[in-house]
Amino acid sequence: VFFGLKATFILLFVTFLIQQAYTFYRPFNSSIHQQLIIITAPVLSLVLFYIVHSFKKYLLGLVATLRIQNVELSRAEQSAREATRAKSDFLATMSHELRTPLNGILGNLELLRLRINDPEQNKIAETIQQSGRLLLALVSDILDLSRIEAGKMEIQKAPFQFQSLVREVLQGFEHAAAEKGLELYSTLAPQIPPVVAGDAVRIRQILYNLISNAVKFTHRGYVKLEAQALEIDDQMANILISVTDSGIGIDADKTALLFQDFQQIDMSSNRRYQGSGLGLSICKNLVGLMGGEIGVQSAKNRGSTFWIKIQLPIGNPGDLMAAADNSGLTQQIQNAYSYRLLIVEDHPVNRKLTLAMLTHLGFVHVDCAEDGLIAVNLTREKKYDLILMDVLMPELDGVEATRSIRLGADGSKNQNTPIVALTADDIKEDLDLCLNVGMNDVLTKPVDLEQLAAMLLKWIPDLQ
């Protein structure tokens, strides 16, 4: 702006001087008048040259400044990407490191409760187990937040039974609601299609968070889940799901804080209600990834209603796979003593735990390997019916061990043996890598008896 004003002023000033001289001498002498005309051309040319030269210099300076700013911006973007990547890697590592001991804690507690006959002792063990599951949920929330921030959260689409999903979520809170004397129930509109397509895991996670908060902040009265179909055509169903409680409620001017990361209404050191403040933030992001909406209506001491609107394709019941209800599967395993299994696990606690679980299920021919190298050597000597393979191990990790077994290196007898990954990682890229190298399936730690039984029945069908 300064350069433009300066150049304009100079040009106008020179033009003004020439015009004044021309006007002054014109009545007196025509020769002077002609000479002024002759002089004007080169003078104006010089002025224009100066202006063009100055403008060029200004543009070059501007280009140089822009280049410097672009370099600085590029460096800042690179630093931001590296910081995000470092944070994501750190959270993924922490998730793995926390899931590994949690697998030992929760798994051994499950086995311990099977041997406890005293009701009081069993209640203590149950309390420890619930605390461990809360810690696991927190670990999962932190990892989900990392995925969302990194743009790596993917929404899956598969047919599922909507009513069954709601029923499973409510069943998970029946005990907590009963302890507080709360009425917990659901109302589902009959117009809702029995089968819809979507990410059942993430929808379950959203409903779990909403109901968990409702039970936590309600001391008397009820918690109600309602679902209704706003619009339905031949292909899509627009579904409104709401969770209403008679709890403490929230001031209207504070509701916007609820969906922010790590935010709680009461952030004081002596706050009554514990929590990370991540659940609703993650719900908002998940609903957004599904193309839906989330909101809340609440008033202090008058309860709250949290709602979500999502559009789900209508599924075909014929395409619906068998529901993943693992309850009672441990009782279905028969003749386990006839089969030989291999556990490949470097962590001694988890190795002993997996062996104890298999022993409880009736398996007697079970070998253990501390790393992938030992496992590969064992597969040359013996034929196994199934291999449970940890992923991160010293010497030779589970990925390379699987690749070696599948290639039949040095006479492996287990090229076609089912291999199930046992991993504390919950990152899609890592899970896909396991499948791409030849593993048949993945079990994410912590693993309980029913999950293990379901996997064994899936890959050793003759167990039933």
Buried (B, 14 or more C-beta within 10 A) or exposed (E): EEBEEEBEEBBEEBBEEBEEBBEEBEEEEEEBBEEBEEEBEEBBEEBEEBBEEBEEEBEEEEEEEEEEEEEEEEEEEEEEEEEBEEBBEEBBEBBBEBBBBBBBBBBBBBBBBEEBEEEEEBEEBBEBBEEBBEBBBBBBBBBBBBBBBBEEBEEEBEBBBBBBBBEBBBEBBEEBBEEBEBEBEBEBEEEBBEBBBBBBEBBBBBBBBBBBBBBBBBEEBBBBBBBBBEEBEEEBBBBBBBBBBBBBBBEEEEBEBBBEBEBBBEEEEEEEEEBBBBBBBBBBBBBEBBEBEBBBBBEEEEBBBBBBBBBBBBBEEEEBEEEEEBEEBBEEBEEBEBBBBBBBBBBEBBBBBBBBBBEBBBBEBBBBBBBBBBBBEBBBEEEBBBBBBBBBBEBBBBBBBBBBBBEBEEEBBBEEBBBBBBBBBBBEEBBEBBEEBBBBBBBBBBBBBBBBBBBBBBBBEEBE
